[in-house]
Amino acid sequence: MDETTGTGPAKTAGSSRMRRRRRSSVPLLVAVDATAAAIAACGVQLLFHRWFVPALLVPLWLLSLASQRAYGPAADTECSRRVMGAACLAAAAAGTAWWFAPRDDLLHDALVALPLAAGLTVGLRRYRPARLRSGPGRSAGRVLVLGPAESASELIAALRRGHGPRPQVVAVHRAGPTAADGRAGAEAGMSGDAMDLLRVVRRTGCDAVIALPGPELGADRLRRLSWDLRAEGVDLMLAPVLADVAARRLAVRPVAGVPLLQLRAPALSGLPRLPKELTDRLLALLGILLLTPLMVVIGAWVRLDSPGPAFFRERRIGRDSHEFTLLKFRTMHRGADRRKGELAHLNHYGSDRFFKIADDPRVTGAGSFLRSSSLDELPQLFNVLAGQMSLVGPRPLVKDEVAALSEDGSHRLLVKPGMTGLWQVSGRSRLPTEERIRLDVSYVENWSAALDLSILLRTPSAVVRRTGAS
C-alpha cells in the first residue's frame, strides 16, 4: 500500500482523544434525555395531578434508551428509530405493570407521557450543538479515505459538492499497485499494510475510515480491519459504488442471510409527482399576482433601454423531448444571434454544447443587471403555470444542446425543466459543462420534495451572491 496524507494537522494519541470525546458526550446525552423525560413528567402532573407515572418516568425512560443502544458510539445513527424503540419498550413495561396492578390512571398517564418524552428527546438531541454529536456523519468529523486513488478523488469531490456538514478528509490511504513496487495491494503483506493504516489513523486522530469498493478490499480484509479499528475507537464506513445517490434510495436488504444494498428506482412519475405539479402551478399563480407590477416596470425599462420587444421568446426542449416557447425578458440587442459566430472563440465553455461569454457585447445595459439578478427569468412563471416547466428542475436546453447530450445526460429530459435547479445553487455559469450535466442528472435520479424545498431555499442566496451569474 501507498499512503498520502491530506490537509488535516497530525495529532498524537488522536484515537484516545477521540474516545475521550465520545465518552464525554454520554453524560450530555443522558442529561438531554433526562430533561426531556422530566418535562414530559411535569406535563402529566400538571394535567392530571397524579405523581405515580411522573415519579418513575425519568429512570424508566433512561433505561429504555440504554437498552436500545442510544448511548453507544453511533448514538446519533437512526436516532428516531432508537427513540421509538425505547418508547415501545417503556409502553410494554407500563402495560405489564398495569396487568399485575390494574390501575387505569397508570396506563392512561404512561400513554400520554411516553409520546411527549419521545418527541422531546428527538428534538433536544437534534438541536444540541453539532460539535457534541457523535459520529462523523452528523458533524464535520475527521475521516480517512481508504481505496484506489482515482476512486478516492471522486469520493472527496462528491463530499465537497454536498450540502450540510462536511467531513474533513485528513488523509488518503491508497490501495492497489504503486509506481514504486508495481504490486497489487492484495499481494502485499497484510500485517504490514494493517500496521501502516493504523499508524496513519493514530497520527491523524480521525473519527472514521471510509473504505471504497475494490478488489484489494475483500470481505476478509474488511472484517479484520473493522476489528482493528474497533480497538482504536474508530468507525468503519463503506462507500457505495455510486457516489451521487441519495441516502433514501439505498436500503440494506437481506437475501438468503446476506445483507445486500438495494438501489431504489428514481421517482419520475405517478402519485409522488402529483403534489409537485399542483404546488408548482399554485406558487406560479401566486408569484404572477404578486410580481405583476414589478414585471410591468421591468418590461418598460427593457423597451426604453434599447429598441426591440420586452420579451425574448425561444424554442426549448422540455419533458419527453416536447418543444415549448420559453419566455424571458430580452437582455440582448437585436441581431444578437447573427454575431454568435464571430464571438465563438470567447465561449468559456470551450464547446458548442453551451454558449456563454463574459462581458458579452451583445448584452444591453438593462440586460446586464437583469441577468446578474436573475430577474430576466421571471416571465417563466407563465411557463410553469402552463405546465411546460417546473419551479425546480434541470434548465431547459435548445435543440442543438440536446442533440449533443450523452446517454446519461439525456435522462434530464425525463422531467420538466425548471426555473432554478441544483447547478444554479452550486455555482451557476462558472461550473464546467460536464459538472452541470452531472448535477442535472443527479437531480433527476434523486428527486424528492425535500430536495426541491432545499433548492428553493438556497436560490435567493445564490442570486444575491451573483456567483457565476452573467
PyMOL commands that set and color helices and strands:
alter all, ss='L'
color gray80, all
select helices_A, chain A and resi 14-48+52-67+79-100+104-126+130-132+149-161+185-187+190-204+219-232+247-249+271-305+319-321+336-339+344-346+365-373+375-377+380-385+399-403+409-414+428-430+433-445+449-465
alter helices_A, ss='H'
color red, helices_A
select strands_A, chain A and resi 2-5+142-147+168-174+208-211+235-238+250-255+258-263+311-317+323-329+390-392+418-420
alter strands_A, ss='S'
color yellow, strands_A
deselect
rebuild
show_as cartoon
